[in-house]
Amino acid sequence: MEPDFWHKRWSQQQTAFHQPDGHPMLNKWWPTLDLGTDARVLVPLCGKTPDLRTLAERGHRVTGIELSPIAAQDFFVEQHLSADSDELDDFERYRADCGAGTIEILVGDFFAASGQTLGPFDAFYDRAALIALPETMRSRYVEHLFTLLNDDAPGLLITLDYDQSQMNGPPFAVDEEEVNTLFDAYREVKILETGARLGGKNMLAERGVKSADEYVYRLTASA
Ligand SMILES: C[S@@+](CC[C@H](N)C(=O)[O-])C[C@H]1O[C@@H](n2cnc3c(N)ncnc32)[C@H](O)[C@@H]1O
């Protein structure tokens, strides 16, 4: 998708993907990544998810990357956090302490993020980032993600699968086979949980999707 697509979604408040209470599976599965409390965690295409807060309250130093300044500003207002801002590379950066950890949101294009300046991160959390991108962009996304991570950084990935002929994305359907193919060169892929889901205010049902499955994956370095 072009940046304008997302800027328009945010300015017109078409953000049905947003989960005001965060993702129910994050607290269940995050501990299985077995990270140190002060780990640096990357949240690509973060929107204004309260999951950033959940991760920071675990003590992590959390970095979200998001195109929309509206999303970033809304996040700190809605979470009642007072943020400082400055510039870093091509990004406008908002930063606040939160619980035992910190949250920064870098406003700009994920693909412009440089591992030299920003990395390396100890882990990543992708909910609705990979599936926000069309098929032609997904391998580039994964390649770029791994330029920002430590060699052994694990991740939690949450995707959706449904019959793509029933609706145009985003969110796009990404099946298990594609996840395995995309991450094969980098990590071992394990499904932690899968179940029927028509999440985000039932926006998939409203758009004609009859059933959808959500998948939670853990990605870890090979033993
Ligand atoms: C489907 S939303 C998911 C947001 C968040 N992960 C969540 O769970 O609520 C995708 C987000 O990615 C952002 N986005 C899309 N392309 C991007 C890019 N190239 N760089 C940074 N953010 C991007 C959009 O503005 C949007 O907020």
The ligand as an SDF file (V2000), in Angstrom:
LIG
                    3D

 27 29  0  0  0  0  0  0  0  0999 V2000
   -3.2630   -2.8310   10.1370 C   0  0  0  0  0  0  0  0  0  0  0  0
   -2.5030   -1.5300   10.9890 S   0  0  0  0  0  0  0  0  0  0  0  0
   -1.8900   -2.3890   12.4180 C   0  0  0  0  0  0  0  0  0  0  0  0
   -1.4350   -1.4820   13.5030 C   0  0  0  0  0  0  0  0  0  0  0  0
   -0.9960   -2.1980   14.7850 C   0  0  0  0  0  0  0  0  0  0  0  0
    0.0360   -3.1790   14.5370 N   0  0  0  0  0  0  0  0  0  0  0  0
   -2.1550   -2.7950   15.5220 C   0  0  0  0  0  0  0  0  0  0  0  0
   -2.1040   -3.9800   15.8440 O   0  0  0  0  0  0  0  0  0  0  0  0
   -3.1080   -2.0730   15.7970 O   0  0  0  0  0  0  0  0  0  0  0  0
   -1.0640   -1.2310    9.9980 C   0  0  0  0  0  0  0  0  0  0  0  0
   -0.3300    0.0310   10.4040 C   0  0  0  0  0  0  0  0  0  0  0  0
    0.8820    0.1190    9.6710 O   0  0  0  0  0  0  0  0  0  0  0  0
    1.1400    1.4570    9.3400 C   0  0  0  0  0  0  0  0  0  0  0  0
    2.0410    1.4060    8.1760 N   0  0  0  0  0  0  0  0  0  0  0  0
    1.7460    0.9530    6.9350 C   0  0  0  0  0  0  0  0  0  0  0  0
    2.8350    0.9880    6.1420 N   0  0  0  0  0  0  0  0  0  0  0  0
    3.8520    1.4590    6.9160 C   0  0  0  0  0  0  0  0  0  0  0  0
    5.2340    1.7260    6.6760 C   0  0  0  0  0  0  0  0  0  0  0  0
    5.7940    1.5030    5.4760 N   0  0  0  0  0  0  0  0  0  0  0  0
    5.9760    2.2030    7.6810 N   0  0  0  0  0  0  0  0  0  0  0  0
    5.4380    2.4320    8.9150 C   0  0  0  0  0  0  0  0  0  0  0  0
    4.1310    2.2040    9.2020 N   0  0  0  0  0  0  0  0  0  0  0  0
    3.3490    1.7250    8.2200 C   0  0  0  0  0  0  0  0  0  0  0  0
   -0.2450    2.0420    9.0790 C   0  0  0  0  0  0  0  0  0  0  0  0
   -0.3010    3.4430    9.2010 O   0  0  0  0  0  0  0  0  0  0  0  0
   -1.0880    1.3240   10.1260 C   0  0  0  0  0  0  0  0  0  0  0  0
   -1.1580    2.0780   11.3100 O   0  0  0  0  0  0  0  0  0  0  0  0
  1  2  1  0
  2  3  1  0
  2 10  1  0
  3  4  1  0
  4  5  1  0
  5  6  1  0
  5  7  1  0
  7  8  2  0
  7  9  1  0
 10 11  1  0
 11 12  1  0
 11 26  1  0
 12 13  1  0
 13 14  1  0
 13 24  1  0
 14 15  1  0
 14 23  1  0
 15 16  2  0
 16 17  1  0
 17 18  1  0
 17 23  2  0
 18 19  1  0
 18 20  2  0
 20 21  1  0
 21 22  2  0
 22 23  1  0
 24 25  1  0
 24 26  1  0
 26 27  1  0
M  CHG  2   2   1   9  -1
M  END
$$$$
